[in-house]
Amino acid sequence: MKITMVIKVMIDGTLCQKCQQVHDHMRSLGHLEHIDQIVTASDDNPNSTGNLLAVMFQVDNAPFFIVEEEGQEPVIYTAYLKLVRDVLAGRKLATG
């Protein structure tokens, strides 16, 4: 399983408020350990990887998550709590 997180980066280089909140929450709970890739949707670059993924999957808001499993269509999560419930809740958190 591969999980990609798409976050929005504002023109001034900061994360959008919601993306920052979700990122901080994920870090505090150890959920970032399960994210394989974080890509950005840059306000100043419509061709950034995150923006292209948003268009491809018809997603209007960040953050969002793409969960890919071999042989299956990607599943898009636009709600962090749904990702936690459906995907991350069953995964062991890494201990440090």
C-alpha positions in Angstrom: 0.0 0.0 0.0 1.2 3.5 -0.9 -0.2 6.6 0.7 0.4 10.0 -0.8 -0.6 13.2 1.0 -1.2 16.3 -1.1 -0.8 19.6 0.7 -1.3 23.2 -0.5 1.6 25.7 -0.3 0.6 29.3 -0.4 2.5 31.9 -2.5 4.5 33.0 0.6 5.8 29.4 1.0 3.6 28.5 4.1 1.2 25.6 4.2 -2.5 26.5 4.0 -4.0 26.7 7.5 -6.0 23.4 7.2 -3.0 21.6 5.7 -0.8 22.8 8.6 -3.3 21.7 11.2 -3.7 18.2 9.7 0.1 17.8 9.3 0.7 18.8 12.9 -2.1 16.5 14.1 -0.7 13.6 12.1 2.8 14.2 13.4 1.5 14.3 17.0 -0.3 11.0 16.6 2.5 9.2 14.7 0.4 9.0 11.5 3.0 10.7 9.3 5.0 7.5 9.7 2.5 5.8 7.3 2.6 8.5 4.6 4.9 7.3 1.8 5.0 10.6 -0.1 4.0 14.2 0.5 3.6 16.4 -2.6 2.7 20.0 -2.9 0.0 21.9 -4.7 1.6 25.3 -5.1 -0.5 28.4 -5.4 2.0 29.9 -7.8 2.5 26.8 -10.0 -0.5 25.3 -11.7 1.8 22.5 -13.0 3.0 21.4 -9.6 2.6 17.7 -8.9 -0.1 18.3 -6.3 -2.2 20.6 -8.6 -1.9 18.0 -11.4 -3.1 15.2 -9.0 -6.0 17.4 -7.8 -7.1 17.9 -11.4 -6.6 14.2 -12.2 -8.7 13.1 -9.2 -11.1 16.0 -9.4 -10.3 17.3 -5.9 -10.9 20.9 -5.0 -9.5 21.2 -1.5 -6.3 20.2 0.3 -5.1 18.3 2.1 -6.2 15.1 0.4 -4.8 11.6 0.4 -4.3 9.0 -2.4 -4.2 5.4 -1.2 -2.9 2.9 -3.8 -3.0 -0.8 -3.6 -1.5 -3.1 -6.3 -4.1 -4.2 -8.8 -6.8 -1.7 -7.5 -7.9 1.8 -8.5 -6.6 4.5 -6.2 -8.9 5.6 -3.4 -9.1 9.3 -2.6 -9.7 10.6 0.9 -10.5 14.2 1.3 -11.2 13.9 5.0 -8.3 13.0 7.3 -10.5 11.4 9.9 -12.0 9.0 7.3 -8.4 8.1 6.3 -7.6 7.4 9.9 -10.8 5.3 10.4 -10.6 3.4 7.1 -6.8 3.0 6.6 -4.6 4.1 9.4 -6.5 2.7 12.4 -5.5 -0.9 11.6 -1.8 -0.1 11.0 0.8 -0.4 13.7 2.5 2.8 14.6 6.2 2.9 14.6 7.8 3.3 18.0 10.8 5.5 18.5 
